[in-house]
């Protein structure tokens, strides 16, 4: 059964041009589905029925998977089964009449400006190269609201300290130029002058942020860095690298930034995605009002 999953992933890579991260997500989802089927005594894709799919969904809900995770795994499974039909591996698609699970949209959880300040000042930039790197990394994440993948994909030439901007390639390789505030410029300048070079093993390395082996920092590596400082300053354990992106957007809107401008900075194709942050901002203002207005108490 696994061989057909490999064929599907090859199709997505070659024919559809899906990214490595997307391919790995599909692989994990489909291997989980395959394992579930084998535990049900299913040995071939032709034996899969709609009832098996429903049982898979119920099993995930029993395990308390989030609605978005269940929906993603079901979408991957449906795409795979459709592929098997197109390749004449199976005759009928058992997922043809299966409704996709509803996704409960959760509002992003930003952290307060004070918490941001605590996190950004946590790295000891005076101690060693890693501290200098981490300081620059955190400042840049909050200064730009970039996605994790976008940050780890940056190269040295993408940063222009003279104009205080960074060139970012977002989804579908869409380029955007994002301004960065003076403290972030200063942190990046220090990193490029005193932090990055000692970490390098190859002088020809183009990656902006590198790990202790002198190689490009990975998404997982960035997550571990954030996790360490979140624990160090005693923030809520739910704070993730994406929290900085949420906080950037919310704080920009709270500060009076135009929604369209925030959309461009975040690289959102659709403004409805950015509008989620107006709900977060409104909730914040409701809290401020209730806490400070004398007639609200």
Secondary structure, DSSP 8 states (H G I E B T S, - for coil): -HHHHHHHHHHHHHTS---HHHHHHHHHHHHHHHHHHHHTT--SGGG--HHHHHHHHHHHHHTT--HHHHHHHHHHHHHHHHHHHHTTSSSS-TTTT---------------HHHHHHHHT-S-TTT-HHHHHHHHHHHHHHHH---HHHHHT-BGGGEETTTTEEEEE-GGG-EEEEE--HHHHHHHHHIIIIIHHHH-S-TT--BSSB-TTSSB--HHHHHHHHHHHHHHHT--TT--HHHHHHHHHHHHHHTT--HHHHHHHHT-SSHHHHTHHHHHHHHHHHHHHHHH-GGG-
